[in-house]
Amino acid sequence: MKKFSAIAVAIIFALFSFISCEKGPLGKSAGAAQAEEMLRLLPQDVAAVFFIDVQRILTVESVDKLVNKKMEEKEFEEFTDYQEFVGMTGIELKKDVYFVAAALKEGEDTEDKHEWAVGVVNLKYDKEALLSFFKAKTKETGSELTEEEYNGYTLYNYKEEDEEGTFAFIDKSNIAAGNAPLVKSVIDVLQKKEKSVLQNEEFSALFKDTDKNALFWGGVLIPPEATAALSEEIPMAYNLESVQAISLSFDYKNRTIMAEIKLRSSDPVSNQEMADNLIGLKEMGSMITIQEFNFAEVLDRIEITSASDHVRIYASYPDDFFNDFVSKFTLEETEEEKEKK
């Protein structure tokens, strides 16, 4: 009997793949929501926020090839029950999910602190089809699926051994899934009983110059004790104590993969020191060669600069770069070399 952890993965795919187009609290049908509208559903007191444009990611050629390859692998089918899901619902993975807005925070419900997470998925879906699939899987595995009413919404709580989670149908185009306290917070934000992350001044400042049109973007607020502990553990990282937040974005345009990370700090001196240290590490790494690959080919494409309020790390690579990298690193033939034979 498969464990519920495997079923949970299948449900993530299920959240990405159902059918309905009516408007809801966001005022938009599936696929028409904007990043700001989705972030407006996330609670204010979180530590990290991310936004993913799933449809655009799946149109990246290398990602599309990877997904197709994984779907053909027997191990993938067995682990996720994806083929069974398709057979039961007639829904394909890549057609109907559009955006995901997610947040993380430190949990508060146990002595052993752990991360809580919540994601709001914007998609086309059929509520009854999703519930039927989920109930069938929980029955098959002997896990639990219970219902709980919360402020006019039904929460669906699943549990197997020490693994548990909650999801709720927010409207006809959006589903919230994650730890129960954060799913409840999403509902509270929706009903204006709790402030949203867009009313968090730190995140507002962080996202002011973040590329919100990228495939993937987000930010993390760094508590002082975290950077202090890191610098104590790794003396070379002492100047990271000034970092208050990190923003990042990844995009794909003109067959080029682009990544930007900004370490946010209000100390210009520390920023320059951080940039200098990172440049030094980059230069050291550029001298390393493994198999037939020189790491300079990767590292020379990384630009590191400092400003009064951040250190910027930027890189861009042609979309076939990493395929060639893996081939050289493992001495495998590239696709081009295979075609020539």
C-alpha positions as CSV (number, residue, x, y, z in Angstrom):
1,M,0.0,0.0,0.0
2,K,1.4,3.4,-0.9
3,K,1.9,5.9,1.8
4,F,0.0,9.1,2.0
5,S,3.1,11.1,1.4
6,A,3.0,9.9,-2.2
7,I,-0.6,10.7,-2.4
8,A,0.1,14.2,-1.2
9,V,2.4,14.7,-4.2
10,A,-0.4,13.5,-6.5
11,I,-2.8,16.0,-4.9
12,I,-0.4,18.8,-5.7
13,F,-0.7,17.7,-9.4
14,A,-4.4,17.5,-8.9
15,L,-4.5,21.1,-7.7
16,F,-2.9,22.0,-11.0
17,S,-5.4,20.4,-13.3
18,F,-9.2,20.8,-13.0
19,I,-12.0,22.5,-14.9
20,S,-14.1,25.6,-14.1
21,C,-14.0,29.3,-15.1
22,E,-16.4,31.3,-12.9
23,K,-15.2,34.4,-11.3
24,G,-14.6,34.6,-7.5
25,P,-13.2,36.9,-4.8
26,L,-10.3,37.9,-7.0
27,G,-12.7,39.1,-9.7
28,K,-10.9,37.1,-12.3
29,S,-11.4,33.8,-14.0
30,A,-8.6,31.2,-13.9
31,G,-5.6,32.5,-15.8
32,A,-6.6,36.1,-15.6
33,A,-5.4,36.9,-12.1
34,Q,-2.5,39.3,-11.5
35,A,0.4,38.7,-9.1
36,E,-0.8,41.5,-6.8
37,E,-4.3,40.1,-6.6
38,M,-3.0,36.7,-5.6
39,L,-0.5,38.1,-3.1
40,R,-3.4,40.0,-1.5
41,L,-4.7,36.6,-0.2
42,L,-1.5,35.8,1.7
43,P,-1.3,36.8,5.4
44,Q,0.9,39.7,6.6
45,D,3.0,37.9,9.2
46,V,5.0,35.6,6.9
47,A,8.8,35.3,6.4
48,A,8.9,34.4,2.7
49,V,6.7,35.0,-0.3
50,F,7.0,33.5,-3.8
51,F,5.1,33.9,-7.0
52,I,5.3,31.4,-9.9
53,D,3.9,31.8,-13.4
54,V,3.4,28.1,-14.1
55,Q,2.1,28.4,-17.7
56,R,5.2,30.3,-18.8
57,I,7.6,28.0,-17.0
58,L,6.1,25.0,-18.7
59,T,6.6,26.7,-22.1
60,V,10.4,26.8,-21.6
61,E,11.7,24.2,-23.9
62,S,14.1,22.6,-21.5
63,V,11.4,22.4,-18.8
64,D,8.9,21.0,-21.2
65,K,11.4,18.3,-22.2
66,L,12.1,17.4,-18.6
67,V,8.4,17.2,-17.6
68,N,7.7,14.9,-20.6
69,K,10.7,12.7,-19.9
70,K,9.7,12.3,-16.2
71,M,6.1,11.5,-17.2
72,E,7.4,8.6,-19.3
73,E,9.4,7.1,-16.5
74,K,7.9,4.2,-14.6
75,E,9.2,5.4,-11.3
76,F,7.5,8.8,-11.8
77,E,4.1,7.2,-12.5
78,E,4.4,5.0,-9.4
79,F,5.4,7.8,-7.1
80,T,2.8,10.3,-8.0
81,D,-0.1,8.2,-9.2
82,Y,-0.3,10.7,-12.0
83,Q,-1.4,8.3,-14.7
84,E,-4.1,7.0,-12.4
85,F,-5.2,10.6,-11.8
86,V,-5.4,11.2,-15.6
87,G,-7.3,8.0,-16.1
88,M,-9.9,9.0,-13.4
89,T,-10.4,12.6,-14.3
90,G,-9.3,13.0,-18.0
91,I,-7.3,16.0,-16.9
92,E,-3.8,16.7,-18.2
93,L,-1.1,18.3,-16.0
94,K,0.1,21.1,-18.2
95,K,-3.1,22.7,-19.4
96,D,-5.0,24.2,-16.6
97,V,-2.7,25.6,-13.8
98,Y,-1.8,29.2,-14.2
99,F,-0.2,30.8,-11.1
100,V,0.9,29.9,-7.6
101,A,1.4,32.4,-4.8
102,A,3.1,30.9,-1.7
103,A,4.3,31.9,1.7
104,L,6.3,30.5,4.5
105,K,6.6,31.3,8.2
106,E,7.9,29.6,11.4
107,G,5.3,27.3,12.9
108,E,4.0,27.9,16.4
109,D,2.0,24.8,17.2
110,T,4.7,22.5,18.6
111,E,7.8,22.6,20.8
112,D,9.9,21.6,17.9
113,K,9.7,24.7,15.6
114,H,9.1,23.9,12.0
115,E,8.1,25.8,8.9
116,W,4.5,26.4,8.0
117,A,3.6,26.9,4.3
118,V,0.6,27.8,2.3
119,G,0.1,28.1,-1.5
120,V,-2.8,29.7,-3.4
121,V,-3.2,28.0,-6.8
122,N,-5.0,29.8,-9.6
123,L,-6.4,27.2,-12.0
124,K,-9.3,25.6,-13.7
125,Y,-10.8,22.9,-11.6
126,D,-13.8,20.8,-10.8
127,K,-14.5,20.6,-7.1
128,E,-16.3,17.3,-7.1
129,A,-13.7,15.6,-9.3
130,L,-10.9,16.7,-7.0
131,L,-12.8,15.5,-3.9
132,S,-13.6,12.2,-5.5
133,F,-10.0,11.6,-6.4
134,F,-8.8,12.6,-3.0
135,K,-11.3,10.5,-1.1
136,A,-10.5,7.5,-3.2
137,K,-6.8,7.9,-2.5
138,T,-7.3,8.3,1.3
139,K,-9.5,5.2,1.4
140,E,-6.9,3.3,-0.6
141,T,-4.1,4.2,1.8
142,G,-6.1,4.1,5.0
143,S,-5.3,7.7,5.8
144,E,-7.7,10.3,7.2
145,L,-9.7,13.0,5.4
146,T,-11.9,15.1,7.7
147,E,-14.0,18.2,7.1
148,E,-14.0,21.3,9.3
149,E,-16.1,24.5,8.9
150,Y,-14.3,27.8,9.2
151,N,-15.9,31.1,8.7
152,G,-18.2,29.8,6.0
153,Y,-15.6,27.7,4.2
154,T,-15.0,24.0,4.4
155,L,-11.5,22.9,5.3
156,Y,-10.4,19.5,4.2
157,N,-7.8,18.0,6.6
158,Y,-5.8,15.0,5.6
159,K,-3.5,13.0,7.9
160,E,-1.3,9.9,7.7
161,E,1.0,9.1,10.6
162,D,3.0,12.3,11.2
163,E,2.1,13.9,7.8
164,E,-0.8,16.2,7.5
165,G,-2.2,19.2,5.5
166,T,-5.2,21.2,4.7
167,F,-6.8,22.6,1.6
168,A,-9.9,24.8,0.9
169,F,-11.7,25.9,-2.2
170,I,-11.4,29.6,-2.0
171,D,-13.5,30.3,-5.1
172,K,-14.1,28.8,-8.5
173,S,-10.5,29.5,-9.7
174,N,-8.4,29.4,-6.6
175,I,-7.5,26.7,-4.0
176,A,-5.5,27.3,-0.8
177,A,-3.4,24.3,0.4
178,G,-0.8,23.9,3.2
179,N,-0.7,24.0,7.0
180,A,-4.1,24.5,8.6
181,P,-3.3,27.8,10.5
182,L,-2.1,29.5,7.3
183,V,-5.0,28.2,5.2
184,K,-7.2,29.7,7.9
185,S,-5.2,33.0,7.6
186,V,-5.9,33.1,3.9
187,I,-9.6,32.9,4.6
188,D,-9.2,35.6,7.3
189,V,-7.4,37.9,4.8
190,L,-10.0,37.3,2.2
191,Q,-12.7,38.3,4.7
192,K,-10.6,41.3,5.8
193,K,-10.2,40.0,9.3
194,E,-6.5,39.9,8.9
195,K,-4.1,42.1,7.0
196,S,-2.5,40.8,3.8
197,V,1.2,40.6,3.0
198,L,0.8,43.6,0.7
199,Q,0.3,45.7,3.8
200,N,3.6,44.5,5.2
201,E,6.0,47.4,4.8
202,E,9.1,45.3,4.7
203,F,7.8,43.2,1.8
204,S,6.4,46.3,0.0
205,A,9.9,47.8,0.1
206,L,11.5,44.5,-0.9
207,F,9.3,44.1,-4.0
208,K,9.5,47.7,-5.1
209,D,12.3,47.0,-7.6
210,T,11.9,43.2,-8.0
211,D,11.0,42.0,-11.5
212,K,7.3,41.0,-10.9
213,N,6.9,40.0,-14.6
214,A,9.5,37.2,-14.2
215,L,8.6,33.5,-14.3
216,F,9.5,33.1,-10.7
217,W,10.1,35.8,-8.1
218,G,10.0,36.3,-4.4
219,G,11.6,37.5,-1.2
220,V,12.7,36.4,2.2
221,L,12.9,38.5,5.4
222,I,16.0,37.6,7.4
223,P,15.8,38.0,11.2
224,P,19.0,39.3,12.8
225,E,19.5,36.2,14.9
226,A,19.6,34.1,11.8
227,T,22.5,36.0,10.2
228,A,24.2,36.3,13.6
229,A,24.1,32.5,14.0
230,L,25.4,32.0,10.4
231,S,28.4,34.3,10.9
232,E,29.2,32.6,14.2
233,E,29.2,29.2,12.5
234,I,31.1,30.5,9.4
235,P,33.5,33.3,10.3
236,M,34.0,34.3,6.7
237,A,30.3,35.2,6.5
238,Y,30.6,37.9,9.3
239,N,29.4,40.7,7.0
240,L,26.2,38.9,6.3
241,E,24.9,40.1,9.6
242,S,23.8,43.3,7.9
243,V,21.6,41.5,5.5
244,Q,17.9,42.1,6.3
245,A,16.2,40.5,3.4
246,I,16.8,38.7,0.1
247,S,14.9,39.2,-3.2
248,L,15.2,37.0,-6.2
249,S,13.8,36.5,-9.7
250,F,14.3,34.0,-12.5
251,D,13.1,34.6,-16.0
252,Y,13.4,33.2,-19.6
253,K,13.4,35.4,-22.7
254,N,14.9,35.1,-26.2
255,R,16.1,31.5,-25.3
256,T,18.1,32.9,-22.4
257,I,17.8,32.0,-18.7
258,M,18.3,35.0,-16.4
259,A,18.6,35.0,-12.6
260,E,18.9,37.9,-10.2
261,I,19.5,37.8,-6.4
262,K,19.7,40.9,-4.2
263,L,21.1,40.8,-0.7
264,R,19.3,43.8,1.0
265,S,21.4,45.7,3.5
266,S,21.5,49.3,4.5
267,D,25.2,49.2,5.3
268,P,27.2,50.4,2.2
269,V,30.5,49.3,3.7
270,S,29.3,45.8,4.4
271,N,27.8,45.6,1.0
272,Q,31.1,46.4,-0.6
273,E,32.8,43.8,1.6
274,M,30.2,41.2,0.7
275,A,30.6,41.9,-3.0
276,D,34.4,41.7,-2.8
277,N,34.2,38.4,-0.9
278,L,31.8,36.9,-3.4
279,I,34.0,38.1,-6.3
280,G,37.0,36.4,-4.7
281,L,35.1,33.1,-4.3
282,K,34.0,33.4,-7.9
283,E,37.6,33.8,-9.1
284,M,38.8,30.9,-7.0
285,G,36.0,28.7,-8.4
286,S,36.8,29.7,-11.9
287,M,40.1,27.8,-11.6
288,I,38.4,24.5,-10.9
289,T,38.2,21.9,-13.7
290,I,36.4,18.6,-13.3
291,Q,36.3,16.0,-16.1
292,E,36.2,18.2,-19.2
293,F,34.4,21.1,-17.6
294,N,36.0,24.3,-16.4
295,F,33.8,26.1,-13.8
296,A,34.8,29.4,-15.3
297,E,32.3,28.7,-18.1
298,V,29.6,29.0,-15.4
299,L,31.0,31.6,-13.1
300,D,32.2,34.0,-15.7
301,R,28.6,34.7,-16.6
302,I,27.9,35.9,-13.0
303,E,28.0,39.6,-12.3
304,I,28.4,40.9,-8.8
305,T,28.0,44.5,-7.8
306,S,27.3,46.5,-4.7
307,A,25.2,49.6,-4.0
308,S,24.2,51.6,-0.9
309,D,21.3,49.3,-0.1
310,H,22.1,45.9,-1.7
311,V,24.5,43.5,-3.3
312,R,23.3,42.3,-6.7
313,I,24.2,38.9,-8.2
314,Y,23.1,38.5,-11.8
315,A,23.6,35.7,-14.3
316,S,22.3,34.8,-17.8
317,Y,22.8,31.6,-19.7
318,P,21.6,30.3,-23.1
319,D,18.9,27.7,-22.6
320,D,21.0,24.8,-23.8
321,F,24.0,25.8,-21.6
322,F,23.2,23.5,-18.6
323,N,22.6,20.5,-20.9
324,D,26.1,21.0,-22.2
325,F,27.4,21.5,-18.7
326,V,26.0,18.2,-17.5
327,S,27.3,16.4,-20.6
328,K,30.8,17.7,-20.1
329,F,30.7,17.1,-16.3
330,T,29.6,13.5,-16.7
331,L,31.3,12.9,-20.0
332,E,27.9,12.1,-21.6
333,E,27.3,12.9,-25.3
334,T,25.3,16.1,-26.0
335,E,22.1,15.9,-28.0
336,E,24.0,17.5,-30.9
337,E,26.7,14.9,-30.8
338,K,24.1,12.1,-30.7
339,E,22.4,13.5,-33.8
340,K,25.6,13.5,-35.7
341,K,26.1,9.8,-35.3
